[in-house]
């Protein structure tokens, strides 16, 4: 069972986030750490997963259905909101990628994580 931070997920999380959180907690090995919405210098990716054989993975979880999605491409998604209006949001793939680079850039600033000698 993975270590999760926080230990339990907030009740206002989406159904998909709660299901994914429980799945990760239950099925990942004990040496994995799962962060739910960590604050990383002002950004809050849905999940940051750290595993010894995996490294760091940043994921975004969305609960859209076929009826919610109007048009999608690599950069943005056009969705139908609960009120029936159309909205344009950043693609979850782009969002996760941007958050991943933000995590990497933040970690690079910690001198104790940088190998100063060798390749």
Residue pairs with C-beta under 8 A, 6 or more apart in sequence:
1 25
1 26
1 28
1 30
2 24
2 25
2 27
2 28
2 29
2 30
2 32
2 33
2 34
3 30
3 32
3 33
3 34
4 21
4 24
4 25
4 33
4 34
4 35
4 36
5 33
5 34
5 35
5 36
5 38
6 36
9 17
9 18
9 21
9 22
9 36
13 21
13 36
14 61
14 63
15 63
16 61
16 62
16 63
17 36
17 46
17 61
17 63
20 47
20 59
20 61
21 34
21 36
21 47
24 32
24 34
24 47
24 49
25 34
28 34
28 49
28 51
29 51
31 51
31 52
32 49
32 50
32 51
32 52
32 54
33 49
33 50
33 51
34 47
34 48
34 49
35 47
35 48
35 49
35 50
36 46
36 47
37 44
37 45
37 46
37 47
38 44
38 45
38 48
40 48
40 99
40 102
40 103
40 106
41 102
41 106
43 99
43 102
45 58
45 59
45 60
45 95
45 96
45 99
45 100
45 103
46 59
46 60
46 61
47 57
47 58
47 59
47 60
47 61
48 56
48 57
48 58
48 59
48 103
49 56
49 57
49 58
49 59
50 56
50 57
51 57
56 100
56 103
58 96
58 99
58 100
58 103
59 96
60 92
60 93
60 95
60 96
60 99
62 92
64 77
64 79
67 80
68 79
68 80
69 77
69 78
69 79
69 80
70 78
70 79
70 80
70 86
71 77
71 78
72 78
72 91
73 91
74 91
74 93
74 94
75 90
75 91
75 94
76 88
76 89
76 90
76 91
76 94
77 88
77 89
77 90
77 91
77 92
78 86
78 87
78 88
79 86
79 87
79 88
79 89
80 86
80 87
81 87
90 98
107 113
108 114
